[in-house]
Amino acid sequence: MELLGLDEIRDLLGGISKQRATIIVGRKGFPDPLATLSMGRVWDGKAVRAWIAKNRPGPTDED
């Protein structure tokens, strides 16, 4: 199982700010964290990657 913290999620979302990432992970529909540790929340990487693929499509290739 791949576990992701907020910094890893920020990287997957293109290096967005911590503030923006916090807003996104708090949205309805974003996967719930698996646990909250002293370092912060952790999410299932597979669920987060699936959410990103569905909700945050990458740029299209335009030649």
mmCIF file as gemmi writes it, N, C-alpha and C atoms, coordinates in Angstrom:
data_model
loop_
_atom_site.group_PDB
_atom_site.id
_atom_site.type_symbol
_atom_site.label_atom_id
_atom_site.label_alt_id
_atom_site.label_comp_id
_atom_site.label_asym_id
_atom_site.label_entity_id
_atom_site.label_seq_id
_atom_site.pdbx_PDB_ins_code
_atom_site.Cartn_x
_atom_site.Cartn_y
_atom_site.Cartn_z
_atom_site.occupancy
_atom_site.B_iso_or_equiv
_atom_site.pdbx_formal_charge
_atom_site.auth_seq_id
_atom_site.auth_asym_id
_atom_site.pdbx_PDB_model_num
ATOM 1 N N . MET Axp A 1 ? 0.845 -1.178 0 1 0 ? 1 A 1
ATOM 2 C CA . MET Axp A 1 ? 0 0 0 1 0 ? 1 A 1
ATOM 3 C C . MET Axp A 1 ? 0.89 1.241 0 1 0 ? 1 A 1
ATOM 4 N N . GLU Axp A 2 ? 0.546 2.18 -0.846 1 0 ? 2 A 1
ATOM 5 C CA . GLU Axp A 2 ? 1.256 3.453 -0.907 1 0 ? 2 A 1
ATOM 6 C C . GLU Axp A 2 ? 0.534 4.459 -0.011 1 0 ? 2 A 1
ATOM 7 N N . LEU Axp A 3 ? 1.252 5.066 0.906 1 0 ? 3 A 1
ATOM 8 C CA . LEU Axp A 3 ? 0.692 6.1 1.763 1 0 ? 3 A 1
ATOM 9 C C . LEU Axp A 3 ? 1.225 7.455 1.319 1 0 ? 3 A 1
ATOM 10 N N . LEU Axp A 4 ? 0.353 8.444 1.315 1 0 ? 4 A 1
ATOM 11 C CA . LEU Axp A 4 ? 0.73 9.794 0.902 1 0 ? 4 A 1
ATOM 12 C C . LEU Axp A 4 ? 0.387 10.796 1.99 1 0 ? 4 A 1
ATOM 13 N N . GLY Axp A 5 ? 1.298 11.718 2.217 1 0 ? 5 A 1
ATOM 14 C CA . GLY Axp A 5 ? 1.03 12.861 3.061 1 0 ? 5 A 1
ATOM 15 C C . GLY Axp A 5 ? 0.698 14.056 2.182 1 0 ? 5 A 1
ATOM 16 N N . LEU Axp A 6 ? 0.439 15.173 2.793 1 0 ? 6 A 1
ATOM 17 C CA . LEU Axp A 6 ? 0.058 16.366 2.045 1 0 ? 6 A 1
ATOM 18 C C . LEU Axp A 6 ? 1.145 16.796 1.06 1 0 ? 6 A 1
ATOM 19 N N . ASP Axp A 7 ? 2.406 16.677 1.439 1 0 ? 7 A 1
ATOM 20 C CA . ASP Axp A 7 ? 3.484 17.086 0.529 1 0 ? 7 A 1
ATOM 21 C C . ASP Axp A 7 ? 3.517 16.224 -0.727 1 0 ? 7 A 1
ATOM 22 N N . GLU Axp A 8 ? 3.29 14.925 -0.579 1 0 ? 8 A 1
ATOM 23 C CA . GLU Axp A 8 ? 3.259 14.047 -1.753 1 0 ? 8 A 1
ATOM 24 C C . GLU Axp A 8 ? 2.062 14.373 -2.645 1 0 ? 8 A 1
ATOM 25 N N . ILE Axp A 9 ? 0.942 14.683 -2.034 1 0 ? 9 A 1
ATOM 26 C CA . ILE Axp A 9 ? -0.247 15.064 -2.803 1 0 ? 9 A 1
ATOM 27 C C . ILE Axp A 9 ? 0.013 16.371 -3.538 1 0 ? 9 A 1
ATOM 28 N N . ARG Axp A 10 ? 0.662 17.312 -2.891 1 0 ? 10 A 1
ATOM 29 C CA . ARG Axp A 10 ? 1.023 18.577 -3.55 1 0 ? 10 A 1
ATOM 30 C C . ARG Axp A 10 ? 1.855 18.309 -4.792 1 0 ? 10 A 1
ATOM 31 N N . ASP Axp A 11 ? 2.83 17.41 -4.676 1 0 ? 11 A 1
ATOM 32 C CA . ASP Axp A 11 ? 3.68 17.074 -5.822 1 0 ? 11 A 1
ATOM 33 C C . ASP Axp A 11 ? 2.852 16.459 -6.946 1 0 ? 11 A 1
ATOM 34 N N . LEU Axp A 12 ? 1.95 15.55 -6.606 1 0 ? 12 A 1
ATOM 35 C CA . LEU Axp A 12 ? 1.113 14.909 -7.622 1 0 ? 12 A 1
ATOM 36 C C . LEU Axp A 12 ? 0.208 15.915 -8.331 1 0 ? 12 A 1
ATOM 37 N N . LEU Axp A 13 ? -0.132 16.984 -7.637 1 0 ? 13 A 1
ATOM 38 C CA . LEU Axp A 13 ? -0.993 18.019 -8.209 1 0 ? 13 A 1
ATOM 39 C C . LEU Axp A 13 ? -0.189 19.124 -8.891 1 0 ? 13 A 1
ATOM 40 N N . GLY Axp A 14 ? 1.077 18.862 -9.132 1 0 ? 14 A 1
ATOM 41 C CA . GLY Axp A 14 ? 1.889 19.816 -9.888 1 0 ? 14 A 1
ATOM 42 C C . GLY Axp A 14 ? 2.635 20.821 -9.044 1 0 ? 14 A 1
ATOM 43 N N . GLY Axp A 15 ? 2.85 20.515 -7.781 1 0 ? 15 A 1
ATOM 44 C CA . GLY Axp A 15 ? 3.613 21.427 -6.937 1 0 ? 15 A 1
ATOM 45 C C . GLY Axp A 15 ? 2.82 22.622 -6.45 1 0 ? 15 A 1
ATOM 46 N N . ILE Axp A 16 ? 1.528 22.424 -6.251 1 0 ? 16 A 1
ATOM 47 C CA . ILE Axp A 16 ? 0.678 23.522 -5.779 1 0 ? 16 A 1
ATOM 48 C C . ILE Axp A 16 ? 1.054 23.914 -4.349 1 0 ? 16 A 1
ATOM 49 N N . SER Axp A 17 ? 0.558 25.05 -3.913 1 0 ? 17 A 1
ATOM 50 C CA . SER Axp A 17 ? 0.872 25.531 -2.57 1 0 ? 17 A 1
ATOM 51 C C . SER Axp A 17 ? 0.221 24.645 -1.508 1 0 ? 17 A 1
ATOM 52 N N . LYS Axp A 18 ? 0.772 24.72 -0.308 1 0 ? 18 A 1
ATOM 53 C CA . LYS Axp A 18 ? 0.22 23.961 0.82 1 0 ? 18 A 1
ATOM 54 C C . LYS Axp A 18 ? -1.209 24.408 1.105 1 0 ? 18 A 1
ATOM 55 N N . GLN Axp A 19 ? -1.459 25.71 1.005 1 0 ? 19 A 1
ATOM 56 C CA . GLN Axp A 19 ? -2.814 26.234 1.233 1 0 ? 19 A 1
ATOM 57 C C . GLN Axp A 19 ? -3.791 25.638 0.236 1 0 ? 19 A 1
ATOM 58 N N . ARG Axp A 20 ? -3.43 25.642 -1.032 1 0 ? 20 A 1
ATOM 59 C CA . ARG Axp A 20 ? -4.325 25.111 -2.077 1 0 ? 20 A 1
ATOM 60 C C . ARG Axp A 20 ? -4.552 23.619 -1.88 1 0 ? 20 A 1
ATOM 61 N N . ALA Axp A 21 ? -3.499 22.879 -1.561 1 0 ? 21 A 1
ATOM 62 C CA . ALA Axp A 21 ? -3.638 21.44 -1.334 1 0 ? 21 A 1
ATOM 63 C C . ALA Axp A 21 ? -4.56 21.158 -0.15 1 0 ? 21 A 1
ATOM 64 N N . THR Axp A 22 ? -4.455 21.962 0.897 1 0 ? 22 A 1
ATOM 65 C CA . THR Axp A 22 ? -5.313 21.783 2.072 1 0 ? 22 A 1
ATOM 66 C C . THR Axp A 22 ? -6.773 21.99 1.7 1 0 ? 22 A 1
ATOM 67 N N . ILE Axp A 23 ? -7.05 22.954 0.848 1 0 ? 23 A 1
ATOM 68 C CA . ILE Axp A 23 ? -8.421 23.181 0.378 1 0 ? 23 A 1
ATOM 69 C C . ILE Axp A 23 ? -8.904 21.977 -0.422 1 0 ? 23 A 1
ATOM 70 N N . ILE Axp A 24 ? -8.077 21.466 -1.322 1 0 ? 24 A 1
ATOM 71 C CA . ILE Axp A 24 ? -8.478 20.348 -2.174 1 0 ? 24 A 1
ATOM 72 C C . ILE Axp A 24 ? -8.754 19.093 -1.357 1 0 ? 24 A 1
ATOM 73 N N . VAL Axp A 25 ? -7.865 18.747 -0.41 1 0 ? 25 A 1
ATOM 74 C CA . VAL Axp A 25 ? -8.073 17.516 0.362 1 0 ? 25 A 1
ATOM 75 C C . VAL Axp A 25 ? -9.263 17.638 1.314 1 0 ? 25 A 1
ATOM 76 N N . GLY Axp A 26 ? -9.712 18.856 1.572 1 0 ? 26 A 1
ATOM 77 C CA . GLY Axp A 26 ? -10.878 19.063 2.426 1 0 ? 26 A 1
ATOM 78 C C . GLY Axp A 26 ? -12.201 19.053 1.681 1 0 ? 26 A 1
ATOM 79 N N . ARG Axp A 27 ? -12.144 18.98 0.364 1 0 ? 27 A 1
ATOM 80 C CA . ARG Axp A 27 ? -13.373 18.999 -0.442 1 0 ? 27 A 1
ATOM 81 C C . ARG Axp A 27 ? -14.166 17.712 -0.302 1 0 ? 27 A 1
ATOM 82 N N . LYS Axp A 28 ? -15.462 17.866 -0.416 1 0 ? 28 A 1
ATOM 83 C CA . LYS Axp A 28 ? -16.341 16.699 -0.467 1 0 ? 28 A 1
ATOM 84 C C . LYS Axp A 28 ? -15.961 15.893 -1.711 1 0 ? 28 A 1
ATOM 85 N N . GLY Axp A 29 ? -15.831 14.607 -1.558 1 0 ? 29 A 1
ATOM 86 C CA . GLY Axp A 29 ? -15.483 13.751 -2.669 1 0 ? 29 A 1
ATOM 87 C C . GLY Axp A 29 ? -14.016 13.354 -2.707 1 0 ? 29 A 1
ATOM 88 N N . PHE Axp A 30 ? -13.141 14.133 -2.04 1 0 ? 30 A 1
ATOM 89 C CA . PHE Axp A 30 ? -11.737 13.728 -1.971 1 0 ? 30 A 1
ATOM 90 C C . PHE Axp A 30 ? -11.655 12.56 -1.004 1 0 ? 30 A 1
ATOM 91 N N . PRO Axp A 31 ? -10.795 11.584 -1.291 1 0 ? 31 A 1
ATOM 92 C CA . PRO Axp A 31 ? -10.702 10.424 -0.388 1 0 ? 31 A 1
ATOM 93 C C . PRO Axp A 31 ? -10.43 10.839 1.062 1 0 ? 31 A 1
ATOM 94 N N . ASP Axp A 32 ? -11.073 10.151 1.976 1 0 ? 32 A 1
ATOM 95 C CA . ASP Axp A 32 ? -10.829 10.405 3.396 1 0 ? 32 A 1
ATOM 96 C C . ASP Axp A 32 ? -9.432 9.914 3.765 1 0 ? 32 A 1
ATOM 97 N N . PRO Axp A 33 ? -8.776 10.597 4.69 1 0 ? 33 A 1
ATOM 98 C CA . PRO Axp A 33 ? -7.47 10.101 5.14 1 0 ? 33 A 1
ATOM 99 C C . PRO Axp A 33 ? -7.644 8.77 5.873 1 0 ? 33 A 1
ATOM 100 N N . LEU Axp A 34 ? -6.628 7.925 5.774 1 0 ? 34 A 1
ATOM 101 C CA . LEU Axp A 34 ? -6.651 6.644 6.476 1 0 ? 34 A 1
ATOM 102 C C . LEU Axp A 34 ? -6.396 6.828 7.962 1 0 ? 34 A 1
ATOM 103 N N . ALA Axp A 35 ? -5.557 7.811 8.288 1 0 ? 35 A 1
ATOM 104 C CA . ALA Axp A 35 ? -5.196 8.064 9.685 1 0 ? 35 A 1
ATOM 105 C C . ALA Axp A 35 ? -4.671 9.48 9.813 1 0 ? 35 A 1
ATOM 106 N N . THR Axp A 36 ? -4.689 9.968 11.043 1 0 ? 36 A 1
ATOM 107 C CA . THR Axp A 36 ? -4.051 11.238 11.364 1 0 ? 36 A 1
ATOM 108 C C . THR Axp A 36 ? -2.951 10.935 12.361 1 0 ? 36 A 1
ATOM 109 N N . LEU Axp A 37 ? -1.726 11.192 11.952 1 0 ? 37 A 1
ATOM 110 C CA . LEU Axp A 37 ? -0.545 10.951 12.771 1 0 ? 37 A 1
ATOM 111 C C . LEU Axp A 37 ? -0.022 12.279 13.291 1 0 ? 37 A 1
ATOM 112 N N . SER Axp A 38 ? 0.988 12.24 14.12 1 0 ? 38 A 1
ATOM 113 C CA . SER Axp A 38 ? 1.54 13.498 14.633 1 0 ? 38 A 1
ATOM 114 C C . SER Axp A 38 ? 2.093 14.363 13.51 1 0 ? 38 A 1
ATOM 115 N N . MET Axp A 39 ? 2.55 13.74 12.401 1 0 ? 39 A 1
ATOM 116 C CA . MET Axp A 39 ? 3.056 14.502 11.258 1 0 ? 39 A 1
ATOM 117 C C . MET Axp A 39 ? 1.945 15.011 10.359 1 0 ? 39 A 1
ATOM 118 N N . GLY Axp A 40 ? 0.741 14.542 10.557 1 0 ? 40 A 1
ATOM 119 C CA . GLY Axp A 40 ? -0.391 14.974 9.746 1 0 ? 40 A 1
ATOM 120 C C . GLY Axp A 40 ? -1.201 13.795 9.23 1 0 ? 40 A 1
ATOM 121 N N . ARG Axp A 41 ? -2.088 14.097 8.321 1 0 ? 41 A 1
ATOM 122 C CA . ARG Axp A 41 ? -2.957 13.062 7.756 1 0 ? 41 A 1
ATOM 123 C C . ARG Axp A 41 ? -2.23 12.256 6.692 1 0 ? 41 A 1
ATOM 124 N N . VAL Axp A 42 ? -2.65 10.994 6.529 1 0 ? 42 A 1
ATOM 125 C CA . VAL Axp A 42 ? -2.113 10.143 5.469 1 0 ? 42 A 1
ATOM 126 C C . VAL Axp A 42 ? -3.272 9.523 4.703 1 0 ? 42 A 1
ATOM 127 N N . TRP Axp A 43 ? -3.073 9.427 3.379 1 0 ? 43 A 1
ATOM 128 C CA . TRP Axp A 43 ? -4.102 8.92 2.479 1 0 ? 43 A 1
ATOM 129 C C . TRP Axp A 43 ? -3.602 7.691 1.747 1 0 ? 43 A 1
ATOM 130 N N . ASP Axp A 44 ? -4.544 6.907 1.244 1 0 ? 44 A 1
ATOM 131 C CA . ASP Axp A 44 ? -4.242 5.772 0.375 1 0 ? 44 A 1
ATOM 132 C C . ASP Axp A 44 ? -3.847 6.326 -0.994 1 0 ? 44 A 1
ATOM 133 N N . GLY Axp A 45 ? -2.619 6.046 -1.417 1 0 ? 45 A 1
ATOM 134 C CA . GLY Axp A 45 ? -2.11 6.576 -2.675 1 0 ? 45 A 1
ATOM 135 C C . GLY Axp A 45 ? -2.947 6.181 -3.873 1 0 ? 45 A 1
ATOM 136 N N . LYS Axp A 46 ? -3.426 4.953 -3.903 1 0 ? 46 A 1
ATOM 137 C CA . LYS Axp A 46 ? -4.231 4.482 -5.03 1 0 ? 46 A 1
ATOM 138 C C . LYS Axp A 46 ? -5.513 5.301 -5.149 1 0 ? 46 A 1
ATOM 139 N N . ALA Axp A 47 ? -6.171 5.566 -4.023 1 0 ? 47 A 1
ATOM 140 C CA . ALA Axp A 47 ? -7.414 6.34 -4.031 1 0 ? 47 A 1
ATOM 141 C C . ALA Axp A 47 ? -7.16 7.786 -4.45 1 0 ? 47 A 1
ATOM 142 N N . VAL Axp A 48 ? -6.062 8.36 -3.974 1 0 ? 48 A 1
ATOM 143 C CA . VAL Axp A 48 ? -5.73 9.745 -4.33 1 0 ? 48 A 1
ATOM 144 C C . VAL Axp A 48 ? -5.402 9.848 -5.814 1 0 ? 48 A 1
ATOM 145 N N . ARG Axp A 49 ? -4.605 8.907 -6.324 1 0 ? 49 A 1
ATOM 146 C CA . ARG Axp A 49 ? -4.258 8.929 -7.753 1 0 ? 49 A 1
ATOM 147 C C . ARG Axp A 49 ? -5.502 8.771 -8.626 1 0 ? 49 A 1
ATOM 148 N N . ALA Axp A 50 ? -6.442 7.926 -8.208 1 0 ? 50 A 1
ATOM 149 C CA . ALA Axp A 50 ? -7.695 7.752 -8.961 1 0 ? 50 A 1
ATOM 150 C C . ALA Axp A 50 ? -8.501 9.049 -8.938 1 0 ? 50 A 1
ATOM 151 N N . TRP Axp A 51 ? -8.561 9.718 -7.796 1 0 ? 51 A 1
ATOM 152 C CA . TRP Axp A 51 ? -9.293 10.986 -7.695 1 0 ? 51 A 1
ATOM 153 C C . TRP Axp A 51 ? -8.658 12.028 -8.612 1 0 ? 51 A 1
ATOM 154 N N . ILE Axp A 52 ? -7.328 12.104 -8.599 1 0 ? 52 A 1
ATOM 155 C CA . ILE Axp A 52 ? -6.637 13.078 -9.452 1 0 ? 52 A 1
ATOM 156 C C . ILE Axp A 52 ? -6.916 12.792 -10.92 1 0 ? 52 A 1
ATOM 157 N N . ALA Axp A 53 ? -6.839 11.524 -11.318 1 0 ? 53 A 1
ATOM 158 C CA . ALA Axp A 53 ? -7.083 11.158 -12.718 1 0 ? 53 A 1
ATOM 159 C C . ALA Axp A 53 ? -8.49 11.557 -13.159 1 0 ? 53 A 1
ATOM 160 N N . LYS Axp A 54 ? -9.442 11.443 -12.256 1 0 ? 54 A 1
ATOM 161 C CA . LYS Axp A 54 ? -10.835 11.752 -12.595 1 0 ? 54 A 1
ATOM 162 C C . LYS Axp A 54 ? -11.13 13.253 -12.525 1 0 ? 54 A 1
ATOM 163 N N . ASN Axp A 55 ? -10.561 13.926 -11.544 1 0 ? 55 A 1
ATOM 164 C CA . ASN Axp A 55 ? -10.948 15.305 -11.252 1 0 ? 55 A 1
ATOM 165 C C . ASN Axp A 55 ? -9.962 16.379 -11.668 1 0 ? 55 A 1
ATOM 166 N N . ARG Axp A 56 ? -8.741 15.991 -11.945 1 0 ? 56 A 1
ATOM 167 C CA . ARG Axp A 56 ? -7.703 16.971 -12.288 1 0 ? 56 A 1
ATOM 168 C C . ARG Axp A 56 ? -6.943 16.51 -13.517 1 0 ? 56 A 1
ATOM 169 N N . PRO Axp A 57 ? -7.615 16.443 -14.661 1 0 ? 57 A 1
ATOM 170 C CA . PRO Axp A 57 ? -6.919 15.971 -15.866 1 0 ? 57 A 1
ATOM 171 C C . PRO Axp A 57 ? -5.738 16.866 -16.206 1 0 ? 57 A 1
ATOM 172 N N . GLY Axp A 58 ? -4.707 16.246 -16.762 1 0 ? 58 A 1
ATOM 173 C CA . GLY Axp A 58 ? -3.502 16.981 -17.144 1 0 ? 58 A 1
ATOM 174 C C . GLY Axp A 58 ? -3.741 17.792 -18.399 1 0 ? 58 A 1
ATOM 175 N N . PRO Axp A 59 ? -2.751 18.566 -18.783 1 0 ? 59 A 1
ATOM 176 C CA . PRO Axp A 59 ? -2.878 19.36 -20.01 1 0 ? 59 A 1
ATOM 177 C C . PRO Axp A 59 ? -2.963 18.448 -21.229 1 0 ? 59 A 1
ATOM 178 N N . THR Axp A 60 ? -3.686 18.891 -22.206 1 0 ? 60 A 1
ATOM 179 C CA . THR Axp A 60 ? -3.821 18.114 -23.432 1 0 ? 60 A 1
ATOM 180 C C . THR Axp A 60 ? -2.613 18.353 -24.324 1 0 ? 60 A 1
ATOM 181 N N . ASP Axp A 61 ? -2.291 17.371 -25.123 1 0 ? 61 A 1
ATOM 182 C CA . ASP Axp A 61 ? -1.187 17.518 -26.069 1 0 ? 61 A 1
ATOM 183 C C . ASP Axp A 61 ? -1.681 18.202 -27.316 1 0 ? 61 A 1
ATOM 184 N N . GLU Axp A 62 ? -1.236 19.419 -27.545 1 0 ? 62 A 1
ATOM 185 C CA . GLU Axp A 62 ? -1.645 20.169 -28.728 1 0 ? 62 A 1
ATOM 186 C C . GLU Axp A 62 ? -0.403 20.48 -29.547 1 0 ? 62 A 1
ATOM 187 N N . ASP Axp A 63 ? -0.312 19.893 -30.724 1 0 ? 63 A 1
ATOM 188 C CA . ASP Axp A 63 ? 0.854 20.131 -31.597 1 0 ? 63 A 1
ATOM 189 C C . ASP Axp A 63 ? 0.507 21.073 -32.708 1 0 ? 63 A 1
